[in-house]
Structures are given as structure tokens and as C-alpha cells.
Amino acid sequence: MSTRERAPARRLSAVLTVVVAAAAVLLVPPLIGAATGGGDGTQLRGLRLLVPNSPGGGYDVTARTAAKALEDSGATGAVEVFNLPGAGGTVGLGRTVNESGNDRLVMSMGLGVVGSVFTNSSAATLADTTPIARMTQETEIVVVGKGSPFQDIDQLIAAWKADPGAVPVGGGSSPGGPDHLAPMLMAKAVGLPPKDVNYVSYDGGGELLAAVLGGKVAFGVSGLGEYADQINAGELRVLAVTAGEPVPGVDAPTLKEAGVDVEFTNWRGMVAPPGLDAQGRQELVDTFNRLHDSPEWRDALTRNGWGDAFLTGDAFGAFLANESTRVADVLRELGLT
């Protein structure tokens, strides 16, 4: 072929290449939500959930359940969950606060972190974070292993009052957390000085479970959702719930029904680093709104025995401020700070 003949061929080839490329662009869906997410129906990409305690604990279960529901519902792309335990959650809190401006990081947290800020004299506080959403609430449970000599809450309390040092109680949170506050309030209600309670702190529900099953503590206090499988399997026995009303499906009285004047509910939520711009903050709030409204999350609430306690943004921030004041007052009243 001559040079003159090849030139039109090259021009035709170039035109075909442009046409094919344009068609490919039309056929390939746009990359969704690299910097968007939430209310407009697009996916949030690159989300990471920090868990400030060990695997198996309440924050871990909440984070991994939320991550799966976020992905399955299409609210986000793949979500990374990672653990950074230590100091009752305040190590993770410090990391979150240090990630100022990062709108793709969210920390799973709850009442335990509120208390740990005080008992660990944490430099980072929840007032330094960006509140995103309160997600769940659930009762705490007073639980023993299947081989425990305590068959009911009355037997346990009688033994506890007679010799508190010989009846250690374990909790999956550090002092100031829900698993610590609940038995301290129980002790006060039955006339046992909180300072006499032999409380053993474990880093999350996974470590506490091993201690209860292994007989290292006489009883444990934890969230119902963390141990639902072991309770159903008969490995654990619930002696009482801390909720104000009986819990469907749990064959145990409330503490108030057992004559112990305590009503206590734990909650969990999500906070982000400080320094987020308005768009980044709203994208995260919108994403968790989408999670809350999804059938995947409703199924998760039912499956784990969690109550729906959804609250977002500024309203959640006001709740956090009130909780900090309330917990500080309780710790002072109990002589624990």
C-alpha cells in the first residue's frame, strides 16, 4: 500500500478508536461517591470503623454488624473495621481526635468511653469529637456460667453481701464503663459499700466471657447482645436484667422485680474526628441515616436484642454532653473519682 493509500486508513482507524472509547465511557457506570455519600443515594467510599476495644466486645460487635449492614444495604462500599484497644477506649479516642479533618474515619463507642475519660484522666474527650449517631441501647445482664452454684439473683446477692471479696464480679469495661457502673449501683442498692466490691476489669466482652465460663469470676455484668448465642446454647445463665421492664425472650427478672432498686441501660454510637467541614460531616450523618432506615439494620437490631436509640448530629452531641455530666456525678457519688 502506498503512503497516499495508508493516510486515509490511519484517519479511519483514529476515528474508530475515538468512537469505541466514547462508547466505553457510556457503558461503564460512573465511579460512585468517591467524595460523596448519604442523602443523594450515592455510596460513601473508603469508610473505616475504629473499635476502641478488643475483638468480641460490644463496640466490636456493633461496628462489625454496622459495617456488614452498610455494605449489604448499598449505603457504602467496602468498610474496613480495625481494633485499637487500651485504657477503656481512650487510646482509640485519642487516635480519633488526632485524625482531625478525616471524614472517612468513625469510632464505635458508647457509655463506657464516657466513664473512661474520667477514670483514665484522658487528655482527649468526647467533646473533642464530631458526634455522628447514637445507634442502639440495650439492657445489661447479670450472668453466670452453667456450672455456677447461684441459681437465682437472691442467692447471688446473699453471698455477695456476706463476703464481697470472695464473690468477684467481672465486667468488659474499665472503671467508669457500663459493666462497672451497673454492679456498683447494685452494690449501693443492697447496702454494700462500692469500695468493697471486688471488680475485675476485662478488655471487652470476649475476655469477660472466658473469665465467666472459666470460673475466674463469680458473675459477670455485660450487654445482652454480646452473649445471646452462649445464653441460647445454655453455656450461660442470666440471673437478672438491669432494664426497667422484663426483656422478651430472657427468662430472668429485672433487678427491681428482685428487690434491687436499680434501672440501667447501656447505649452505643458513632463519633468522628474533629475538624470536619460541613459537607464531610453531613455525608457521614446521611450515611448512618441510610443505615438506620435499611432492612438490614432492622434485622440486626432484632437479631442482637438491641433497642433502636437513633439520634444524630447536634442532638446526639447534646446527649453526649449530658451523659458526661451524669456519669461524672455518679462516679463522685460512688466515691470512684
SULDAWO-V341825 format. One record per backbone hydrogen bond with DSSP energy under -0.5 kcal/mol. NH is the residue of the N-H (numbers start at 0). CO is the residue of the C=O. If there is no record, write none. Layout:
NH | CO
NH | CO
//
This chain:
5 | 1
6 | 2
7 | 3
8 | 4
9 | 5
10 | 6
11 | 7
12 | 8
13 | 9
14 | 10
15 | 11
16 | 12
17 | 13
18 | 14
19 | 15
20 | 16
21 | 17
22 | 18
23 | 19
24 | 20
25 | 21
26 | 22
27 | 23
37 | 41
38 | 36
40 | 37
43 | 74
44 | 32
44 | 42
47 | 103
48 | 79
49 | 47
49 | 105
50 | 81
51 | 49
51 | 107
56 | 53
60 | 56
61 | 57
62 | 58
63 | 59
64 | 60
65 | 61
66 | 62
67 | 63
68 | 64
69 | 65
70 | 66
71 | 67
72 | 68
73 | 69
73 | 70
74 | 69
75 | 69
76 | 43
79 | 46
81 | 48
83 | 50
85 | 51
88 | 85
89 | 86
90 | 85
92 | 88
93 | 89
94 | 90
95 | 91
96 | 92
97 | 93
98 | 94
98 | 95
99 | 96
100 | 273
101 | 98
102 | 100
104 | 101
105 | 47
106 | 270
107 | 49
108 | 268
110 | 266
112 | 109
113 | 109
114 | 110
115 | 111
116 | 112
117 | 113
117 | 114
118 | 114
119 | 115
120 | 117
121 | 116
127 | 124
128 | 125
129 | 271
130 | 128
131 | 269
132 | 269
133 | 310
134 | 132
134 | 267
135 | 267
136 | 306
137 | 265
139 | 263
140 | 221
141 | 239
142 | 140
142 | 219
143 | 236
145 | 234
147 | 144
150 | 148
152 | 238
155 | 151
156 | 152
157 | 153
158 | 154
159 | 155
160 | 156
161 | 157
162 | 158
165 | 162
166 | 163
168 | 197
169 | 218
170 | 199
171 | 220
176 | 173
179 | 176
180 | 176
181 | 177
183 | 179
184 | 180
185 | 181
186 | 182
187 | 183
188 | 184
189 | 185
190 | 187
191 | 186
192 | 190
195 | 192
196 | 193
197 | 163
198 | 196
199 | 168
200 | 198
201 | 170
203 | 171
203 | 201
207 | 203
208 | 204
209 | 205
210 | 206
211 | 207
212 | 208
213 | 209
214 | 211
215 | 210
216 | 210
217 | 167
218 | 167
219 | 142
220 | 169
221 | 140
223 | 138
225 | 222
226 | 222
226 | 223
227 | 224
230 | 226
231 | 227
232 | 228
233 | 230
234 | 229
235 | 229
236 | 143
238 | 141
238 | 236
239 | 141
240 | 252
241 | 139
247 | 245
249 | 246
250 | 248
251 | 249
252 | 238
254 | 240
257 | 253
258 | 255
259 | 254
260 | 258
261 | 259
263 | 241
265 | 137
267 | 135
268 | 108
269 | 132
270 | 106
271 | 129
272 | 101
272 | 104
280 | 276
281 | 277
282 | 278
283 | 279
284 | 280
285 | 281
286 | 282
287 | 283
288 | 284
289 | 285
290 | 286
291 | 287
292 | 288
293 | 290
297 | 293
298 | 294
299 | 295
300 | 296
301 | 297
302 | 298
303 | 299
304 | 300
304 | 301
305 | 300
306 | 136
308 | 134
308 | 306
310 | 133
312 | 131
314 | 311
315 | 311
316 | 312
317 | 313
318 | 314
319 | 315
320 | 316
321 | 317
322 | 318
323 | 319
324 | 320
325 | 321
326 | 322
327 | 323
328 | 324
329 | 325
330 | 326
331 | 327
332 | 328
333 | 329
334 | 331
335 | 330
336 | 330
//
